[in-house]
Amino acid sequence: MLTVTGESFRHCDGLTRRGFLQLGAPLLGLTLPELLQREAAAAEPARASGSGKSLIVFWTDGGLSQQDTYDMKPDSPADFRGMYRPISTAASGIQVGERCPVQARMMNKIALVRSVHHENGIHAPSAHWVLTGAFGPTLARNAAQKPSLGSVIARSLGSRRPQIPAYITIPKSEAFGYQGAVYLGKSYNPFEVGADPNAPNFEVPNLTLPKGLSTRELESRQALLKRFDTLRRDIDASGGMAGLDTFKAQALEMVAGDRMRSAFDLSREPAALRDRFGRHRYGQSALLARRLVEAGARVVNINTGNWDHHNDIAKGLEEHLPPLDRAIGTLVEDLSERGMLDDVIVYCAGEFGRTPRMNGNAGRDHWSEAFSVMLAGGGIQGGRVVGASEKNGGGVADRLVTPQDLLATIYGQLGIPLNTHYNDSAGRPVSIVGTGQPIHELL
């Protein structure tokens, strides 16, 4: 098995997360072809619906502070309003924090939901709730119980083009393992990039040929494999082998073909555009995500690091917020300029927000009573704010929105029927949205 590990970090609850990608080895074996085959078969009904939309997620692991970004409280006491001032945006009447100037410029294409609510303040259960729409795990029982939105979309719609994985995480999967497929099957787990797109010699480990094996030799092996499978198909009177050649060829194409390699090749982008996104992990990840959905990926999840700022939140936000703002704002702008924004949803969320009032360590703690998310593209109406938190940000004052509502909105815009059910490990049909309803004000 081929395993790629990346950096890890520790939250306040003491749990360390490390992503693993295990791609069946050898690469010319059955695991990857079977993945492609199962994905294609499962997605056939959804493909018939003609949905061509994709999703790019910015996952703010640890919890982004809504009071310093999307839901400013400038008239509140100093320990509530924090250190940033609000700024006007391109959408009349909407303000955001001063460290979000690029998103402010694009606010006529961006929507904010300021009234997201759930009832847990612990990282793992909250991440599970927002990513899957279901409460379940606890610190004592941490295993994922429901599939992530990325896996549900991959299962329902599949990739938009052959040889490109339906669901990809950059640089690797995070959120305590809740970005996976669970009972949908390993075929719908994300393909992990496994490297920082801003690295000088960025290279995807899983698309790198083993030492001593050239592309020409791989092509020779492909021809030999095809001849061998033709022989096996002739022997197999039932014809069960007949379709396997196609999926083995796709697996080889992912490793040796131009489409997959080209999608990951950021050097094909103009230097000025790369500069515009920002020469940091957030910016180059956003640019890579655009290239991947352009190539045919259905969901790209960008994991943006640690937002668990219990201490000295000013220092943490100064490090993370400007690059995140630049990445999101520039991505929305770039998609719009390319005529792609109607077909790509951009979504920024974390497991919860941060406390309205700063603590004694100049930080903010966990807060799920009322927090904010950002949405753009894919038919989402920009220049809108849904819901409101209370005067100082304590709870929801207007239009409570649940994690299930957010998923229902995204699934609906992607063309996935909201009455879709998938069988869990016990064979029981489980709804993909539960009681969730689309946020009609955004549509």
Helices and strands as residue ranges (DSSP letters): E 2-4, E 21-23, H 31-47, E 54-59, G 66-68, H 78-81, E 86-88, E 95-97, H 101-105, G 107-109, E 110-116, H 123-132, H 149-157, E 167-170, G 175-177, G 182-184, G 186-188, E 191-192, G 205-207, H 215-235, H 244-256, H 258-264, G 266-268, H 271-277, H 281-295, E 299-303, H 313-337, G 341-343, E 344-349, E 353-354, E 366-367, E 371-376, E 384-386, E 388-389, E 396-398, H 403-414, E 421-423, E 429-431, G 440-442
